[in-house]
Amino acid sequence: MNSFKRINTIKTTPLHIENSEDFLKYFETYLKNPLTNVDFIDVDITKKLKHKSYKYIFSHHEFSKFIEDYNQVIFNLANLKSKTNNLINREVAIFHDYDGELGAIRMRLGKFFSLFSKILDVLDSELHHDLLIVSLSFSFGICVEIEGLDYSMTVWGVEHKSHIHEDTQI
């Protein structure tokens, strides 16, 4: 039996996001957070940062944790909020299904966590796709990958272990 509290997302009806226009519409209407060009990272930079992130994740399995249960993934993500108090003003790239077209979303980590359950609804309410959040300096990141019917959660640079990449050029 799991000893964690279930964290429910806020939505009451499924969000049907079929294209980038729907994605933008839901950010504006559902999250009450309209996105402008300033909120997106250039598509080419997005692709490079995403590639670099996955390359780093695949070469650093020591930061990964295998998780069988979706609710445990949500619980672990929610618990990261308290571990990131010193990082809440840092800008992160939030990757999504349309980042190849729009670019990753640029947002402060604190804002991400304040909108966490609603953002999860818009990004992927059941995590059928990876969730990838990386600081723009690449000094920390959070990734939940889909591994068949299970999940792999990789977190770096959040706790007291430094993973700052001073030579990172994106």
VMD Tcl script that builds the backbone (N, CA, C; Angstrom):
set m [mol new atoms 510]
animate dup $m
set s [atomselect $m all]
$s set {name element resname resid chain x y z} {
  {N N MET 1 A 0.846 -1.189 0.000}
  {CA C MET 1 A 0.000 0.000 0.000}
  {C C MET 1 A 0.883 1.241 0.000}
  {N N ASN 2 A 0.571 2.172 -0.861}
  {CA C ASN 2 A 1.352 3.401 -0.928}
  {C C ASN 2 A 1.014 4.303 0.240}
  {N N SER 3 A 2.029 4.942 0.787}
  {CA C SER 3 A 1.819 5.811 1.942}
  {C C SER 3 A 1.860 7.287 1.553}
  {N N PHE 4 A 1.490 7.614 0.341}
  {CA C PHE 4 A 1.513 9.005 -0.083}
  {C C PHE 4 A 0.102 9.482 -0.381}
  {N N LYS 5 A -0.078 10.772 -0.309}
  {CA C LYS 5 A -1.374 11.389 -0.583}
  {C C LYS 5 A -1.526 11.573 -2.090}
  {N N ARG 6 A -2.644 11.158 -2.619}
  {CA C ARG 6 A -2.899 11.325 -4.049}
  {C C ARG 6 A -3.070 12.813 -4.360}
  {N N ILE 7 A -2.426 13.250 -5.404}
  {CA C ILE 7 A -2.548 14.638 -5.834}
  {C C ILE 7 A -3.382 14.639 -7.106}
  {N N ASN 8 A -4.527 15.227 -7.028}
  {CA C ASN 8 A -5.425 15.266 -8.178}
  {C C ASN 8 A -5.164 16.506 -9.001}
  {N N THR 9 A -5.301 16.348 -10.297}
  {CA C THR 9 A -5.244 17.521 -11.142}
  {C C THR 9 A -6.601 18.203 -11.066}
  {N N ILE 10 A -6.688 19.405 -11.553}
  {CA C ILE 10 A -7.864 20.239 -11.351}
  {C C ILE 10 A -8.957 19.989 -12.388}
  {N N LYS 11 A -8.613 19.536 -13.560}
  {CA C LYS 11 A -9.595 19.485 -14.639}
  {C C LYS 11 A -10.791 18.602 -14.303}
  {N N THR 12 A -11.929 18.972 -14.834}
  {CA C THR 12 A -13.141 18.188 -14.642}
  {C C THR 12 A -13.562 17.518 -15.938}
  {N N THR 13 A -13.127 18.027 -17.059}
  {CA C THR 13 A -13.392 17.392 -18.340}
  {C C THR 13 A -12.073 17.272 -19.081}
  {N N PRO 14 A -11.964 16.258 -19.943}
  {CA C PRO 14 A -10.702 16.087 -20.668}
  {C C PRO 14 A -10.392 17.296 -21.545}
  {N N LEU 15 A -9.130 17.650 -21.601}
  {CA C LEU 15 A -8.691 18.714 -22.499}
  {C C LEU 15 A -8.321 18.062 -23.823}
  {N N HIS 16 A -8.909 18.523 -24.893}
  {CA C HIS 16 A -8.620 17.966 -26.209}
  {C C HIS 16 A -7.714 18.939 -26.951}
  {N N ILE 17 A -6.441 18.677 -26.876}
  {CA C ILE 17 A -5.459 19.535 -27.529}
  {C C ILE 17 A -4.929 18.773 -28.727}
  {N N GLU 18 A -5.273 19.260 -29.909}
  {CA C GLU 18 A -4.910 18.550 -31.123}
  {C C GLU 18 A -3.890 19.283 -31.971}
  {N N ASN 19 A -3.600 20.532 -31.637}
  {CA C ASN 19 A -2.629 21.281 -32.426}
  {C C ASN 19 A -2.074 22.426 -31.587}
  {N N SER 20 A -1.119 23.136 -32.145}
  {CA C SER 20 A -0.457 24.204 -31.395}
  {C C SER 20 A -1.419 25.342 -31.047}
  {N N GLU 21 A -2.413 25.598 -31.899}
  {CA C GLU 21 A -3.389 26.647 -31.590}
  {C C GLU 21 A -4.209 26.273 -30.354}
  {N N ASP 22 A -4.631 24.996 -30.266}
  {CA C ASP 22 A -5.355 24.527 -29.075}
  {C C ASP 22 A -4.479 24.662 -27.838}
  {N N PHE 23 A -3.210 24.307 -27.997}
  {CA C PHE 23 A -2.264 24.380 -26.884}
  {C C PHE 23 A -2.188 25.810 -26.344}
  {N N LEU 24 A -2.027 26.772 -27.239}
  {CA C LEU 24 A -1.959 28.180 -26.831}
  {C C LEU 24 A -3.275 28.644 -26.212}
  {N N LYS 25 A -4.375 28.203 -26.789}
  {CA C LYS 25 A -5.693 28.587 -26.279}
  {C C LYS 25 A -5.879 28.092 -24.847}
  {N N TYR 26 A -5.496 26.848 -24.578}
  {CA C TYR 26 A -5.676 26.308 -23.232}
  {C C TYR 26 A -4.768 26.984 -22.218}
  {N N PHE 27 A -3.574 27.364 -22.638}
  {CA C PHE 27 A -2.717 28.102 -21.705}
  {C C PHE 27 A -3.371 29.418 -21.325}
  {N N GLU 28 A -4.007 30.065 -22.287}
  {CA C GLU 28 A -4.638 31.359 -22.010}
  {C C GLU 28 A -5.938 31.208 -21.226}
  {N N THR 29 A -6.814 30.300 -21.644}
  {CA C THR 29 A -8.133 30.211 -21.009}
  {C C THR 29 A -8.125 29.358 -19.752}
  {N N TYR 30 A -7.470 28.221 -19.786}
  {CA C TYR 30 A -7.508 27.296 -18.653}
  {C C TYR 30 A -6.559 27.717 -17.540}
  {N N LEU 31 A -5.352 28.137 -17.901}
  {CA C LEU 31 A -4.385 28.560 -16.898}
  {C C LEU 31 A -4.464 30.052 -16.623}
  {N N LYS 32 A -5.217 30.774 -17.435}
  {CA C LYS 32 A -5.286 32.235 -17.330}
  {C C LYS 32 A -3.879 32.831 -17.395}
  {N N ASN 33 A -3.091 32.264 -18.299}
  {CA C ASN 33 A -1.701 32.653 -18.462}
  {C C ASN 33 A -1.399 32.719 -19.960}
  {N N PRO 34 A -1.817 33.797 -20.636}
  {CA C PRO 34 A -1.550 33.880 -22.071}
  {C C PRO 34 A -0.049 33.885 -22.348}
  {N N LEU 35 A 0.324 33.177 -23.387}
  {CA C LEU 35 A 1.733 33.100 -23.773}
  {C C LEU 35 A 1.976 34.011 -24.963}
  {N N THR 36 A 3.070 34.761 -24.904}
  {CA C THR 36 A 3.464 35.622 -26.015}
  {C C THR 36 A 4.784 35.104 -26.572}
  {N N ASN 37 A 5.271 35.733 -27.613}
  {CA C ASN 37 A 6.543 35.313 -28.215}
  {C C ASN 37 A 7.686 35.310 -27.210}
  {N N VAL 38 A 7.649 36.218 -26.252}
  {CA C VAL 38 A 8.701 36.318 -25.234}
  {C C VAL 38 A 8.732 35.078 -24.342}
  {N N ASP 39 A 7.596 34.395 -24.227}
  {CA C ASP 39 A 7.495 33.221 -23.358}
  {C C ASP 39 A 8.013 31.947 -24.008}
  {N N PHE 40 A 8.413 32.031 -25.262}
  {CA C PHE 40 A 8.917 30.852 -25.959}
  {C C PHE 40 A 10.396 30.998 -26.267}
  {N N ILE 41 A 11.093 29.884 -26.194}
  {CA C ILE 41 A 12.508 29.823 -26.550}
  {C C ILE 41 A 12.577 29.497 -28.036}
  {N N ASP 42 A 13.495 30.096 -28.734}
  {CA C ASP 42 A 13.679 29.850 -30.155}
  {C C ASP 42 A 13.668 28.343 -30.441}
  {N N VAL 43 A 13.028 27.948 -31.533}
  {CA C VAL 43 A 12.873 26.529 -31.871}
  {C C VAL 43 A 14.226 25.837 -32.018}
  {N N ASP 44 A 15.198 26.478 -32.673}
  {CA C ASP 44 A 16.517 25.852 -32.838}
  {C C ASP 44 A 17.211 25.665 -31.491}
  {N N ILE 45 A 17.118 26.646 -30.630}
  {CA C ILE 45 A 17.707 26.528 -29.290}
  {C C ILE 45 A 16.962 25.461 -28.492}
  {N N THR 46 A 15.648 25.407 -28.645}
  {CA C THR 46 A 14.841 24.377 -27.980}
  {C C THR 46 A 15.324 22.986 -28.370}
  {N N LYS 47 A 15.526 22.768 -29.666}
  {CA C LYS 47 A 15.973 21.450 -30.140}
  {C C LYS 47 A 17.337 21.096 -29.566}
  {N N LYS 48 A 18.253 22.063 -29.538}
  {CA C LYS 48 A 19.590 21.809 -28.996}
  {C C LYS 48 A 19.538 21.510 -27.502}
  {N N LEU 49 A 18.746 22.278 -26.755}
  {CA C LEU 49 A 18.635 22.070 -25.314}
  {C C LEU 49 A 17.972 20.728 -25.007}
  {N N LYS 50 A 16.973 20.373 -25.775}
  {CA C LYS 50 A 16.293 19.087 -25.581}
  {C C LYS 50 A 17.253 17.934 -25.871}
  {N N HIS 51 A 17.993 18.043 -26.973}
  {CA C HIS 51 A 18.966 17.008 -27.327}
  {C C HIS 51 A 20.030 16.878 -26.241}
  {N N LYS 52 A 20.571 18.004 -25.799}
  {CA C LYS 52 A 21.594 18.001 -24.750}
  {C C LYS 52 A 21.042 17.398 -23.461}
  {N N SER 53 A 19.798 17.712 -23.137}
  {CA C SER 53 A 19.174 17.193 -21.914}
  {C C SER 53 A 19.056 15.679 -21.958}
  {N N TYR 54 A 18.523 15.145 -23.040}
  {CA C TYR 54 A 18.373 13.690 -23.133}
  {C C TYR 54 A 19.725 12.989 -23.193}
  {N N LYS 55 A 20.683 13.594 -23.855}
  {CA C LYS 55 A 22.030 13.016 -23.888}
  {C C LYS 55 A 22.595 12.941 -22.468}
  {N N TYR 56 A 22.393 13.991 -21.688}
  {CA C TYR 56 A 22.855 14.020 -20.305}
  {C C TYR 56 A 22.123 12.967 -19.476}
  {N N ILE 57 A 20.814 12.891 -19.630}
  {CA C ILE 57 A 20.005 11.925 -18.878}
  {C C ILE 57 A 20.445 10.499 -19.192}
  {N N PHE 58 A 20.627 10.181 -20.468}
  {CA C PHE 58 A 21.001 8.823 -20.855}
  {C C PHE 58 A 22.394 8.448 -20.375}
  {N N SER 59 A 23.259 9.429 -20.154}
  {CA C SER 59 A 24.619 9.126 -19.696}
  {C C SER 59 A 24.782 9.249 -18.183}
  {N N HIS 60 A 23.719 9.600 -17.467}
  {CA C HIS 60 A 23.787 9.742 -16.006}
  {C C HIS 60 A 22.623 9.008 -15.339}
  {N N HIS 61 A 22.624 7.701 -15.491}
  {CA C HIS 61 A 21.550 6.885 -14.913}
  {C C HIS 61 A 21.539 6.923 -13.392}
  {N N GLU 62 A 22.639 7.349 -12.796}
  {CA C GLU 62 A 22.684 7.402 -11.330}
  {C C GLU 62 A 21.696 8.416 -10.759}
  {N N PHE 63 A 21.189 9.323 -11.577}
  {CA C PHE 63 A 20.218 10.308 -11.110}
  {C C PHE 63 A 18.777 9.854 -11.366}
  {N N SER 64 A 18.622 8.676 -11.973}
  {CA C SER 64 A 17.297 8.196 -12.361}
  {C C SER 64 A 16.714 7.244 -11.334}
  {N N LYS 65 A 15.404 7.269 -11.257}
  {CA C LYS 65 A 14.670 6.401 -10.340}
  {C C LYS 65 A 13.511 5.795 -11.118}
  {N N PHE 66 A 13.384 4.477 -11.055}
  {CA C PHE 66 A 12.306 3.775 -11.727}
  {C C PHE 66 A 11.048 3.848 -10.861}
  {N N ILE 67 A 9.920 4.226 -11.453}
  {CA C ILE 67 A 8.658 4.367 -10.720}
  {C C ILE 67 A 7.563 3.636 -11.499}
  {N N GLU 68 A 6.837 2.779 -10.810}
  {CA C GLU 68 A 5.791 1.994 -11.463}
  {C C GLU 68 A 4.436 2.687 -11.499}
  {N N ASP 69 A 4.179 3.601 -10.585}
  {CA C ASP 69 A 2.840 4.135 -10.390}
  {C C ASP 69 A 2.758 5.621 -10.758}
  {N N TYR 70 A 1.785 5.985 -11.579}
  {CA C TYR 70 A 1.579 7.374 -11.993}
  {C C TYR 70 A 1.387 8.294 -10.792}
  {N N ASN 71 A 0.604 7.859 -9.822}
  {CA C ASN 71 A 0.348 8.692 -8.646}
  {C C ASN 71 A 1.631 8.966 -7.868}
  {N N GLN 72 A 2.544 8.001 -7.847}
  {CA C GLN 72 A 3.827 8.208 -7.175}
  {C C GLN 72 A 4.664 9.239 -7.939}
  {N N VAL 73 A 4.581 9.221 -9.260}
  {CA C VAL 73 A 5.278 10.221 -10.075}
  {C C VAL 73 A 4.783 11.619 -9.711}
  {N N ILE 74 A 3.469 11.792 -9.660}
  {CA C ILE 74 A 2.886 13.094 -9.331}
  {C C ILE 74 A 3.286 13.510 -7.923}
  {N N PHE 75 A 3.260 12.573 -6.998}
  {CA C PHE 75 A 3.664 12.844 -5.620}
  {C C PHE 75 A 5.126 13.301 -5.575}
  {N N ASN 76 A 6.011 12.584 -6.287}
  {CA C ASN 76 A 7.434 12.950 -6.317}
  {C C ASN 76 A 7.645 14.329 -6.928}
  {N N LEU 77 A 6.917 14.635 -7.994}
  {CA C LEU 77 A 7.032 15.959 -8.611}
  {C C LEU 77 A 6.580 17.049 -7.646}
  {N N ALA 78 A 5.481 16.819 -6.961}
  {CA C ALA 78 A 4.986 17.810 -5.998}
  {C C ALA 78 A 5.975 18.000 -4.852}
  {N N ASN 79 A 6.622 16.925 -4.426}
  {CA C ASN 79 A 7.601 17.022 -3.337}
  {C C ASN 79 A 8.866 17.767 -3.747}
  {N N LEU 80 A 9.142 17.841 -5.035}
  {CA C LEU 80 A 10.315 18.588 -5.498}
  {C C LEU 80 A 10.180 20.078 -5.216}
  {N N LYS 81 A 8.955 20.545 -5.103}
  {CA C LYS 81 A 8.735 21.975 -4.860}
  {C C LYS 81 A 9.487 22.444 -3.620}
  {N N SER 82 A 9.405 21.684 -2.535}
  {CA C SER 82 A 10.083 22.095 -1.296}
  {C C SER 82 A 11.599 22.007 -1.419}
  {N N LYS 83 A 12.082 21.162 -2.321}
  {CA C LYS 83 A 13.528 21.015 -2.505}
  {C C LYS 83 A 14.103 22.076 -3.437}
  {N N THR 84 A 13.220 22.845 -4.070}
  {CA C THR 84 A 13.681 23.828 -5.054}
  {C C THR 84 A 13.461 25.265 -4.604}
  {N N ASN 85 A 13.265 25.482 -3.313}
  {CA C ASN 85 A 13.008 26.844 -2.820}
  {C C ASN 85 A 14.094 27.831 -3.233}
  {N N ASN 86 A 15.338 27.380 -3.294}
  {CA C ASN 86 A 16.430 28.272 -3.674}
  {C C ASN 86 A 16.509 28.479 -5.194}
  {N N LEU 87 A 15.659 27.791 -5.946}
  {CA C LEU 87 A 15.699 27.879 -7.406}
  {C C LEU 87 A 14.437 28.501 -8.008}
  {N N ILE 88 A 13.499 28.948 -7.171}
  {CA C ILE 88 A 12.185 29.348 -7.686}
  {C C ILE 88 A 12.223 30.540 -8.642}
  {N N ASN 89 A 13.239 31.358 -8.558}
  {CA C ASN 89 A 13.333 32.512 -9.462}
  {C C ASN 89 A 14.122 32.215 -10.728}
  {N N ARG 90 A 14.595 30.992 -10.862}
  {CA C ARG 90 A 15.364 30.604 -12.050}
  {C C ARG 90 A 14.423 30.292 -13.211}
  {N N GLU 91 A 14.816 30.715 -14.395}
  {CA C GLU 91 A 14.023 30.411 -15.580}
  {C C GLU 91 A 14.314 29.001 -16.049}
  {N N VAL 92 A 13.245 28.323 -16.466}
  {CA C VAL 92 A 13.372 26.967 -16.977}
  {C C VAL 92 A 12.736 26.887 -18.356}
  {N N ALA 93 A 13.138 25.867 -19.082}
  {CA C ALA 93 A 12.494 25.520 -20.346}
  {C C ALA 93 A 11.562 24.359 -20.049}
  {N N ILE 94 A 10.303 24.511 -20.421}
  {CA C ILE 94 A 9.326 23.443 -20.260}
  {C C ILE 94 A 9.009 22.930 -21.661}
  {N N PHE 95 A 9.354 21.669 -21.888}
  {CA C PHE 95 A 9.155 21.076 -23.206}
  {C C PHE 95 A 7.745 20.504 -23.301}
  {N N HIS 96 A 7.203 20.459 -24.504}
  {CA C HIS 96 A 5.824 20.023 -24.716}
  {C C HIS 96 A 5.707 19.444 -26.117}
  {N N ASP 97 A 4.538 18.926 -26.447}
  {CA C ASP 97 A 4.328 18.267 -27.741}
  {C C ASP 97 A 4.560 19.178 -28.940}
  {N N TYR 98 A 4.431 20.467 -28.765}
  {CA C TYR 98 A 4.544 21.398 -29.884}
  {C C TYR 98 A 5.807 22.247 -29.809}
  {N N ASP 99 A 6.796 21.806 -29.028}
  {CA C ASP 99 A 8.012 22.618 -28.892}
  {C C ASP 99 A 8.814 22.672 -30.185}
  {N N GLY 100 A 8.667 21.689 -31.063}
  {CA C GLY 100 A 9.342 21.724 -32.355}
  {C C GLY 100 A 8.763 22.773 -33.289}
  {N N GLU 101 A 7.556 23.202 -32.995}
  {CA C GLU 101 A 6.865 24.219 -33.795}
  {C C GLU 101 A 6.882 25.587 -33.112}
  {N N LEU 102 A 6.653 25.596 -31.795}
  {CA C LEU 102 A 6.538 26.850 -31.046}
  {C C LEU 102 A 7.794 27.212 -30.259}
  {N N GLY 103 A 8.574 26.207 -29.881}
  {CA C GLY 103 A 9.683 26.394 -28.954}
  {C C GLY 103 A 9.236 25.997 -27.556}
  {N N ALA 104 A 10.191 25.700 -26.697}
  {CA C ALA 104 A 9.872 25.370 -25.305}
  {C C ALA 104 A 9.340 26.619 -24.611}
  {N N ILE 105 A 8.556 26.411 -23.569}
  {CA C ILE 105 A 8.021 27.538 -22.801}
  {C C ILE 105 A 9.067 27.984 -21.792}
  {N N ARG 106 A 9.287 29.291 -21.735}
  {CA C ARG 106 A 10.202 29.896 -20.762}
  {C C ARG 106 A 9.349 30.374 -19.590}
  {N N MET 107 A 9.703 29.888 -18.384}
  {CA C MET 107 A 8.912 30.239 -17.203}
  {C C MET 107 A 9.791 30.122 -15.966}
  {N N ARG 108 A 9.522 30.903 -14.968}
  {CA C ARG 108 A 10.229 30.764 -13.692}
  {C C ARG 108 A 9.755 29.483 -13.021}
  {N N LEU 109 A 10.681 28.782 -12.379}
  {CA C LEU 109 A 10.353 27.506 -11.749}
  {C C LEU 109 A 9.251 27.672 -10.705}
  {N N GLY 110 A 9.286 28.757 -9.947}
  {CA C GLY 110 A 8.250 29.005 -8.945}
  {C C GLY 110 A 6.869 29.121 -9.562}
  {N N LYS 111 A 6.793 29.763 -10.721}
  {CA C LYS 111 A 5.504 29.885 -11.404}
  {C C LYS 111 A 5.036 28.520 -11.891}
  {N N PHE 112 A 5.974 27.714 -12.399}
  {CA C PHE 112 A 5.617 26.360 -12.824}
  {C C PHE 112 A 4.976 25.597 -11.670}
  {N N PHE 113 A 5.625 25.617 -10.506}
  {CA C PHE 113 A 5.081 24.867 -9.377}
  {C C PHE 113 A 3.772 25.466 -8.865}
  {N N SER 114 A 3.583 26.777 -8.986}
  {CA C SER 114 A 2.314 27.367 -8.535}
  {C C SER 114 A 1.159 26.969 -9.457}
  {N N LEU 115 A 1.464 26.674 -10.703}
  {CA C LEU 115 A 0.451 26.247 -11.675}
  {C C LEU 115 A 0.533 24.749 -11.969}
  {N N PHE 116 A 1.280 24.021 -11.144}
  {CA C PHE 116 A 1.651 22.630 -11.412}
  {C C PHE 116 A 0.501 21.751 -11.894}
  {N N SER 117 A -0.560 21.643 -11.118}
  {CA C SER 117 A -1.617 20.699 -11.490}
  {C C SER 117 A -2.319 21.117 -12.776}
  {N N LYS 118 A -2.507 22.398 -12.975}
  {CA C LYS 118 A -3.138 22.859 -14.212}
  {C C LYS 118 A -2.200 22.692 -15.405}
  {N N ILE 119 A -0.919 22.978 -15.210}
  {CA C ILE 119 A 0.044 22.800 -16.302}
  {C C ILE 119 A 0.103 21.335 -16.701}
  {N N LEU 120 A 0.065 20.452 -15.726}
  {CA C LEU 120 A 0.084 19.024 -16.030}
  {C C LEU 120 A -1.117 18.648 -16.888}
  {N N ASP 121 A -2.275 19.230 -16.610}
  {CA C ASP 121 A -3.456 18.973 -17.440}
  {C C ASP 121 A -3.223 19.396 -18.883}
  {N N VAL 122 A -2.602 20.556 -19.072}
  {CA C VAL 122 A -2.393 21.070 -20.421}
  {C C VAL 122 A -1.275 20.312 -21.129}
  {N N LEU 123 A -0.176 20.040 -20.420}
  {CA C LEU 123 A 0.943 19.351 -21.061}
  {C C LEU 123 A 0.579 17.913 -21.382}
  {N N ASP 124 A 0.042 17.202 -20.392}
  {CA C ASP 124 A -0.275 15.790 -20.595}
  {C C ASP 124 A -0.860 15.247 -19.305}
  {N N SER 125 A -2.162 15.225 -19.204}
  {CA C SER 125 A -2.813 14.890 -17.937}
  {C C SER 125 A -2.566 13.465 -17.470}
  {N N GLU 126 A -2.133 12.589 -18.348}
  {CA C GLU 126 A -1.870 11.216 -17.924}
  {C C GLU 126 A -0.426 10.819 -18.184}
  {N N LEU 127 A 0.393 11.764 -18.525}
  {CA C LEU 127 A 1.808 11.521 -18.834}
  {C C LEU 127 A 1.988 10.406 -19.859}
  {N N HIS 128 A 1.394 10.602 -21.027}
  {CA C HIS 128 A 1.636 9.695 -22.142}
  {C C HIS 128 A 2.917 10.090 -22.870}
  {N N HIS 129 A 3.429 11.261 -22.541}
  {CA C HIS 129 A 4.658 11.775 -23.133}
  {C C HIS 129 A 5.594 12.192 -22.010}
  {N N ASP 130 A 6.862 12.280 -22.322}
  {CA C ASP 130 A 7.842 12.694 -21.317}
  {C C ASP 130 A 7.543 14.109 -20.828}
  {N N LEU 131 A 7.877 14.342 -19.569}
  {CA C LEU 131 A 7.831 15.682 -18.994}
  {C C LEU 131 A 9.280 16.092 -18.778}
  {N N LEU 132 A 9.707 17.157 -19.421}
  {CA C LEU 132 A 11.094 17.609 -19.334}
  {C C LEU 132 A 11.121 19.094 -19.006}
  {N N ILE 133 A 11.789 19.417 -17.892}
  {CA C ILE 133 A 11.953 20.793 -17.430}
  {C C ILE 133 A 13.436 20.977 -17.143}
  {N N VAL 134 A 14.067 21.956 -17.772}
  {CA C VAL 134 A 15.508 22.156 -17.630}
  {C C VAL 134 A 15.788 23.639 -17.419}
  {N N SER 135 A 16.688 23.947 -16.485}
  {CA C SER 135 A 17.062 25.352 -16.301}
  {C C SER 135 A 17.787 25.835 -17.550}
  {N N LEU 136 A 17.650 27.104 -17.847}
  {CA C LEU 136 A 18.283 27.640 -19.050}
  {C C LEU 136 A 19.797 27.590 -18.963}
  {N N SER 137 A 20.337 27.543 -17.744}
  {CA C SER 137 A 21.784 27.400 -17.572}
  {C C SER 137 A 22.203 25.935 -17.545}
  {N N PHE 138 A 21.230 25.022 -17.624}
  {CA C PHE 138 A 21.447 23.580 -17.588}
  {C C PHE 138 A 22.004 23.110 -16.244}
  {N N SER 139 A 21.865 23.898 -15.196}
  {CA C SER 139 A 22.401 23.516 -13.889}
  {C C SER 139 A 21.476 22.578 -13.128}
  {N N PHE 140 A 20.214 22.487 -13.527}
  {CA C PHE 140 A 19.319 21.503 -12.927}
  {C C PHE 140 A 18.242 21.124 -13.935}
  {N N GLY 141 A 17.667 19.964 -13.711}
  {CA C GLY 141 A 16.614 19.501 -14.601}
  {C C GLY 141 A 15.772 18.426 -13.950}
  {N N ILE 142 A 14.592 18.268 -14.500}
  {CA C ILE 142 A 13.640 17.262 -14.044}
  {C C ILE 142 A 13.074 16.610 -15.296}
  {N N CYS 143 A 13.133 15.286 -15.341}
  {CA C CYS 143 A 12.588 14.578 -16.490}
  {C C CYS 143 A 11.833 13.348 -16.005}
  {N N VAL 144 A 10.619 13.193 -16.490}
  {CA C VAL 144 A 9.862 11.966 -16.267}
  {C C VAL 144 A 9.670 11.355 -17.641}
  {N N GLU 145 A 10.310 10.196 -17.841}
  {CA C GLU 145 A 10.218 9.510 -19.122}
  {C C GLU 145 A 9.244 8.355 -19.020}
  {N N ILE 146 A 8.578 8.079 -20.112}
  {CA C ILE 146 A 7.695 6.930 -20.195}
  {C C ILE 146 A 8.559 5.724 -20.546}
  {N N GLU 147 A 8.460 4.687 -19.734}
  {CA C GLU 147 A 9.219 3.449 -19.941}
  {C C GLU 147 A 8.211 2.313 -20.051}
  {N N GLY 148 A 7.620 2.127 -21.228}
  {CA C GLY 148 A 6.568 1.124 -21.381}
  {C C GLY 148 A 5.350 1.554 -20.588}
  {N N LEU 149 A 4.990 0.768 -19.576}
  {CA C LEU 149 A 3.861 1.111 -18.708}
  {C C LEU 149 A 4.321 1.781 -17.423}
  {N N ASP 150 A 5.622 1.979 -17.285}
  {CA C ASP 150 A 6.193 2.560 -16.076}
  {C C ASP 150 A 6.885 3.878 -16.419}
  {N N TYR 151 A 7.583 4.429 -15.426}
  {CA C TYR 151 A 8.216 5.740 -15.578}
  {C C TYR 151 A 9.642 5.706 -15.046}
  {N N SER 152 A 10.458 6.557 -15.602}
  {CA C SER 152 A 11.800 6.791 -15.084}
  {C C SER 152 A 11.887 8.283 -14.780}
  {N N MET 153 A 12.219 8.602 -13.539}
  {CA C MET 153 A 12.306 10.006 -13.143}
  {C C MET 153 A 13.765 10.350 -12.891}
  {N N THR 154 A 14.247 11.352 -13.598}
  {CA C THR 154 A 15.623 11.801 -13.466}
  {C C THR 154 A 15.620 13.248 -12.985}
  {N N VAL 155 A 16.370 13.494 -11.921}
  {CA C VAL 155 A 16.474 14.842 -11.358}
  {C C VAL 155 A 17.948 15.124 -11.116}
  {N N TRP 156 A 18.433 16.267 -11.583}
  {CA C TRP 156 A 19.807 16.638 -11.288}
  {C C TRP 156 A 19.882 18.101 -10.880}
  {N N GLY 157 A 20.832 18.392 -10.005}
  {CA C GLY 157 A 21.112 19.763 -9.602}
  {C C GLY 157 A 20.112 20.383 -8.645}
  {N N VAL 158 A 19.112 19.640 -8.196}
  {CA C VAL 158 A 18.082 20.187 -7.311}
  {C C VAL 158 A 18.513 20.110 -5.859}
  {N N GLU 159 A 19.095 18.990 -5.488}
  {CA C GLU 159 A 19.525 18.837 -4.103}
  {C C GLU 159 A 20.911 19.445 -3.949}
  {N N HIS 160 A 21.570 19.160 -2.882}
  {CA C HIS 160 A 22.832 19.829 -2.566}
  {C C HIS 160 A 24.008 19.367 -3.419}
  {N N LYS 161 A 23.756 18.515 -4.395}
  {CA C LYS 161 A 24.814 18.075 -5.291}
  {C C LYS 161 A 24.850 19.020 -6.486}
  {N N SER 162 A 25.956 19.634 -6.720}
  {CA C SER 162 A 26.061 20.595 -7.812}
  {C C SER 162 A 26.307 19.876 -9.132}
  {N N HIS 163 A 25.578 20.271 -10.149}
  {CA C HIS 163 A 25.767 19.725 -11.488}
  {C C HIS 163 A 25.831 20.864 -12.488}
  {N N ILE 164 A 26.441 21.961 -12.076}
  {CA C ILE 164 A 26.494 23.147 -12.924}
  {C C ILE 164 A 27.483 22.909 -14.063}
  {N N HIS 165 A 27.049 23.229 -15.244}
  {CA C HIS 165 A 27.866 23.039 -16.441}
  {C C HIS 165 A 28.290 24.410 -16.944}
  {N N GLU 166 A 29.384 24.900 -16.415}
  {CA C GLU 166 A 29.819 26.250 -16.763}
  {C C GLU 166 A 30.207 26.375 -18.225}
  {N N ASP 167 A 30.614 25.251 -18.828}
  {CA C ASP 167 A 31.050 25.308 -20.215}
  {C C ASP 167 A 29.908 25.053 -21.196}
  {N N THR 168 A 28.691 24.991 -20.716}
  {CA C THR 168 A 27.553 24.708 -21.576}
  {C C THR 168 A 27.305 25.868 -22.531}
  {N N GLN 169 A 27.292 25.548 -23.801}
  {CA C GLN 169 A 26.974 26.527 -24.837}
  {C C GLN 169 A 25.833 25.956 -25.649}
  {N N ILE 170 A 24.735 26.662 -25.653}
  {CA C ILE 170 A 23.577 26.167 -26.404}
  {C C ILE 170 A 23.262 27.149 -27.514}
}
mol reanalyze $m
mol bondsrecalc $m
mol representation Tube
mol addrep $m
